[in-house]
């Protein structure tokens, strides 16, 4: 069954992307989650990215929201807190 383009509902997605640029040790570091992707970085940087995403998720849980539920202002507020 073909659904005309005009009647399709757009799919909303949201995600966080963290990129570490200081990884010179030859390791490829990738961490994936439902709403995030972390790539690169030294071991320390990648771990810090993981911890930041964990704190971000804790704040979402505290607010009872998902990433898609956040307004731009709320996203900026959380980012500033981290």
N, C-alpha and C positions, 0 to 999 in steps of 0.2 A: 504494500500500500504506500503510495507516494503522498506525502503531506506537503502542500504548497509552502514555500518559504515564508510567505506573509503570515501564516498561521502558527508557525513554530515558535515555541517559547524559548527565549534565550537562556542558556545555561550560565548561571552565575558561579564563578569560582574565585577563590582567594587563596593566597599562599605567601609565605615569607621565603625569601631567598637570601642566604648568607654566603658570602664569598670571601675566603681567606686568601690573601695575596702574598703571604710571606713563606710559603712552603717550598724550601729549596733542598729538602732532604730526599727527594725522589719518591716519596710516598703519595699515593692518590687517596685522599680522604673524602668520603661521601657519607652523609647521614641524611636519611629520608624519613619523613613522617607524613601523616595525613595532610597537614597544612604547611609543610616546610621542606626545604631542600638546602642543605649546607654542603658546600664544596670547597676543597682546597685548604690552604693554610698550614702552618706548622702544627705540631702536635698540641702545643699550648693554645694557639689561636683557635684551632678547631674545637678544642674542649671548651674554650670560652664562648664560642658560638653556640655550642650545645647547651651550656648553662643559661645563656641568654634566652634561647628558645624555651627552655623549661620554665624560667621565670615568667616569660610572656604567657605561656599556657596556664600557669598558676593564676595569673591575674585575670585571664579570660574566665577561668573556672570560678574565681572569686566573684566576678561580676555576673556569672550565669549567662555568658554570651559565647558565641563562636566568632571566628575571624570575620565571617560574612556579616555578622550582626553589628559590627563596630562602625561608627561614623568616622569620617576622616579626623575629626577632632579627638575622638576617643583613641584612635590609633596613634595619633601624635602624642597624646598624653601618656599613654603606656610606654611608647618608645622613649620619651624623655625621662621617665622614671627608671628605665633600665640602664 
